[in-house]
């Protein structure tokens, strides 16, 4: 019996052709079950952690990107593993992945940034998006939906989304140098002692709706990684942690 701790979205779980998972910390595993190869931990132990995930989905090919807070989107057309066993074959400088291939698992690593998973229920297309404040400012999730439309003919009204655990307005304090990029949005920040408490998850929800998704098709985890640091890595709360949890989605 696997000891893999996970969070699941109810909207995705209704679809038998789809698999998804958001990992949680596990104190019985090395590095609290971090899944990041790029942050300096012993690679063999991180790969052992990844093997736990792999054992849950033995027939899936895991695809990872070198996330750089860009708005670059990669269409995954090949059924092959990339970046899972080694950093050498990771997709370069990319923060969103989309695919219509069965047997491919798209993955995002985070520790406060906003992971967003997407599924076109009619055309069977999946997407995984990494949105920190820079990616959110560049509207990466909006651009990803548009890319799904262009590449696969997706209708945004057929797309369901899951906004996974990420730092919430309760804990994400930024200066005006960052907040100024989001002043055009309503009710997504509050001021506190000259700082701004920014609501990145809901900005991404607004961008999904701008792209044409129906509000009822957007499931918010409403989990703040800094508040729930027992279960999720939080770079802010842990003052520069190297651990990362994973959000993933794939077609079977």
C-alpha positions in Angstrom: 0.0 0.0 0.0 1.5 3.3 -1.1 2.1 6.0 1.6 1.7 8.7 -1.1 -0.2 11.7 0.4 -2.2 13.6 -2.2 -4.7 16.3 -3.0 -7.3 15.7 -5.7 -9.8 17.9 -7.5 -13.4 16.7 -7.6 -14.0 18.0 -11.1 -11.1 16.0 -12.6 -11.9 12.9 -10.6 -15.2 12.5 -12.5 -13.4 11.7 -15.8 -12.2 8.2 -16.2 -9.9 9.1 -19.1 -7.9 11.5 -16.8 -5.4 11.1 -14.0 -4.1 13.9 -11.8 -2.4 14.4 -8.5 -1.0 17.1 -6.2 1.6 15.7 -3.8 1.9 16.5 -0.2 4.8 16.5 2.2 5.7 13.2 3.9 8.0 13.2 6.9 8.8 9.5 6.5 10.4 10.2 3.1 13.7 11.8 2.3 13.6 15.6 2.2 10.0 15.5 3.4 9.1 14.1 0.0 10.5 16.9 -2.1 10.4 16.1 -5.8 12.8 18.7 -7.2 16.1 17.7 -8.8 17.3 21.3 -9.3 17.5 22.5 -5.7 20.6 20.7 -4.5 19.4 17.7 -2.6 20.9 14.2 -3.2 19.6 13.3 -6.7 19.3 9.6 -5.8 17.0 10.3 -2.9 14.8 12.6 -5.0 14.6 10.0 -7.7 13.5 7.5 -5.0 10.7 9.9 -4.1 9.8 10.2 -7.8 9.7 6.4 -8.0 6.8 6.5 -5.5 4.9 8.7 -7.9 5.9 6.6 -10.9 4.6 3.4 -9.1 1.2 5.0 -8.9 1.1 5.6 -12.7 3.5 2.9 -14.1 2.4 3.4 -17.7 2.8 7.1 -17.8 5.6 9.1 -19.3 6.4 12.1 -17.1 7.3 15.4 -18.7 9.0 18.2 -16.8 10.1 21.7 -17.8 12.8 24.0 -16.5 10.5 26.6 -15.1 11.9 30.1 -15.5 8.9 32.4 -14.8 8.3 32.9 -18.5 5.2 32.8 -20.6 6.6 30.1 -22.8 4.2 27.2 -23.6 5.3 23.9 -25.0 3.1 21.5 -27.0 4.1 17.9 -26.0 3.7 15.8 -29.1 5.9 12.9 -28.3 5.1 10.1 -25.9 8.3 10.0 -24.0 9.7 10.8 -20.6 11.6 14.1 -20.2 13.3 15.6 -17.2 12.0 12.9 -14.8 15.1 10.8 -14.4 17.6 13.5 -15.1 17.7 17.3 -15.7 19.6 16.7 -18.9 16.5 16.2 -21.1 14.2 18.6 -19.3 12.2 21.0 -21.6 14.1 24.3 -21.5 12.7 27.6 -20.3 9.1 26.7 -20.2 6.3 27.3 -17.7 3.3 25.7 -19.4 2.8 22.3 -21.1 -0.2 21.1 -23.2 -0.8 17.8 -24.8 -3.4 15.5 -26.4 -1.3 12.4 -26.2 -2.4 9.5 -24.0 0.3 8.2 -21.7 1.9 11.6 -21.1 1.9 13.2 -17.6 2.5 16.9 -17.5 4.0 18.2 -14.3 4.7 21.4 -12.4 6.9 21.9 -9.3 6.0 24.6 -6.9 6.5 25.9 -3.3 4.1 29.0 -3.3 3.6 29.8 -7.0 0.3 28.9 -8.5 0.0 25.6 -10.3 -3.0 25.4 -12.6 -4.2 22.1 -14.3 -6.5 22.2 -17.4 -8.6 19.6 -19.2 -10.6 20.1 -22.4 -13.4 17.6 -21.9 -14.4 17.5 -25.5 -11.1 17.3 -27.4 -9.2 15.5 -24.6 -6.4 18.0 -24.2 -4.6 18.6 -20.9 -2.5 21.5 -19.7 -0.2 22.2 -16.7 0.7 25.8 -15.9 3.2 27.4 -13.5 2.2 30.9 -12.5 4.4 32.9 -10.1 3.8 36.7 -10.0 5.9 37.1 -13.2 4.0 34.5 -15.1 0.7 35.8 -13.8 1.7 39.4 -14.9 2.4 37.9 -18.3 -1.0 36.2 -18.3 0.5 32.7 -18.9 -2.7 30.8 -18.0 -4.8 33.0 -20.4 -2.1 32.4 -23.1 -2.2 28.6 -22.4 -6.0 28.5 -23.0 -5.5 30.4 -26.3 -2.7 28.0 -27.3 -5.1 25.1 -26.7 -7.6 26.8 -28.9 -5.1 27.3 -31.7 -3.4 23.9 -31.6 -6.3 21.7 -30.8 -9.5 23.6 -31.5 -10.5 23.7 -27.8 -13.6 25.7 -26.8 -12.9 27.4 -23.5 -16.4 26.5 -22.3 -15.4 22.9 -22.5 -12.3 23.3 -20.4 -12.3 22.6 -16.7 -9.5 23.9 -14.4 -8.1 23.2 -11.0 -6.1 25.9 -9.2 -3.9 23.9 -6.9 -2.5 24.9 -3.4 -0.4 28.1 -3.6 0.3 31.1 -1.4 -2.8 33.1 -0.6 -3.6 36.7 0.0 -3.5 36.0 3.7 0.3 35.5 3.4 1.7 36.8 0.1 3.1 40.2 1.1 4.7 42.2 -1.7 5.9 45.8 -2.3 4.4 48.3 -4.7 7.1 47.3 -7.2 5.3 44.0 -7.7 1.7 45.0 -6.8 1.7 47.7 -9.4 1.4 45.1 -12.2 -2.0 44.0 -10.8 -3.7 47.3 -9.9 -6.0 46.9 -12.9 -7.7 44.0 -11.1 -10.5 44.5 -8.6 -10.5 43.1 -5.1 -7.3 41.0 -5.4 -5.2 42.8 -2.8 -5.4 44.6 0.5 -2.9 47.0 1.9 -1.2 46.3 5.2 1.5 48.5 6.8 2.5 50.0 3.4 2.7 46.6 1.8 0.3 44.7 -0.4 -1.3 41.3 0.3 -1.7 39.9 -3.2 -4.2 37.2 -4.3 -2.4 35.4 -7.1 -4.7 32.4 -7.2 -7.7 34.6 -7.8 -5.9 36.7 -10.4 -5.4 33.5 -12.3 -9.0 32.6 -11.9 -9.9 36.0 -13.4 -7.6 35.3 -16.3 -9.2 31.9 -16.9 -12.6 33.6 -17.1 -11.2 36.2 -19.4 -10.0 33.3 -21.6 -13.6 32.1 -21.8 -13.8 29.4 -19.0 -17.1 29.2 -17.1 -16.7 30.1 -13.4 -18.5 26.8 -12.5 -15.7 24.9 -14.3 -12.9 26.5 -12.3 -12.2 24.6 -9.0 -10.1 26.5 -6.5 -8.3 24.5 -3.9 -8.5 27.5 -1.5 -5.4 26.1 0.2 -2.6 28.5 1.2 0.8 26.8 1.1 2.1 29.2 3.8 -0.8 28.5 6.1 -0.7 24.7 5.4 3.0 24.4 5.6 2.7 21.0 7.3 1.4 19.6 4.1 3.0 21.8 1.4 6.3 23.4 0.8 6.3 27.2 1.1 9.3 29.2 0.1 8.0 32.2 2.0 6.9 30.5 5.2 10.1 28.3 5.4 12.3 31.2 4.5 13.8 29.8 1.4 13.0 26.1 1.4 14.5 23.9 -1.3 11.6 21.4 -1.3 9.0 21.3 -4.0 5.7 19.5 -4.4 4.3 18.4 -7.7 1.0 19.0 -9.6 0.4 16.7 -12.5 -2.2 15.8 -15.1 -2.4 13.2 -17.9 -4.7 11.3 -20.3 -4.9 7.5 -20.0 
